[in-house]
Amino acid sequence: MIRKILAFILIFNLTACAELQQVVNQLPQSGGVIGNAEIASGLRQALNFGIDKQVSKLTQTDGFLKNELVKILLPQELQKVDKTLRDIGLNKLADEGLKVLNRAAEDAVKEATPIFIDAVKGITFADAKNILLGNNDAATQYLSGKTRTSLYNKFNPVIKKSFSKVGADEIWSNLITKYNNIPFTNNVNPDLTDYVTEEALKGVFTMIAVEEGDIRTKLSSRTTDLLKKVFALQDR
């Protein structure tokens, strides 16, 4: 009798499991398993949205200068130059020096945006799921880690060209010459192209991270079916 009862329970459980699996199979895929390739596509789309919606803001006049998240300040070596020039009444020249650094970054990002788009297209997410379930800027940080060196090499000559275009090279040559001619000061000769390249790249990744964070935390920012499907996984 006991054997019959156990056999009945076993058959019932197997039948129930089969029916349950059938129900699971009929659920929409967004509630089920999504492959690494599809998650990677969603992450790339989020990064591209960051470039399209946030990085594009940097290319506008004052896009760097009036954005406290990315505003380029003077490097440590030049802060004493700025102070000294202001102390002798050259405030306007000092202000212009800071402004043109940011102008050069704004101009360069405008020209270099395709570089960032290509970088996103070419990136391979080795473990897309872990990145998806990571911090709010995990995909941006991954992009930065994988592409920063190559982006620097491509971006640096663009910055150099922009320096000339906005007159930053001439202004800073004048600034540094005036400072170096002041008695009892130590001469400075900073590599401003390198500095602004690093700061501009930092600004680009900062703004991409802003959009990634919005997509992760705000349902309204997931404006495509792919974003809704992929980022729903991290909401659980």
Secondary structure, DSSP 8 states (H G I E B T S, - for coil): -HHHHHHHHHHHHHHHHHHHHHHHHTS-GGGS---HHHHHHHHHHHHHHIIIIIIHHHTSTTTTTT-TTT-----HHHHHHHHHHHHTT-HHHHHHHHHHHHHHHHHHHHHHHHHHHHHHHH---TTHHHHHTS-TTHHHHHHHHHHHHHHHHHHHHHHHHHHHHHTHHHHHHHHHHHHHTSTT-------HHHHHHHHHHHHHHHHHHHHHHHHHH-GGG--SHHHHHHHGGGG-
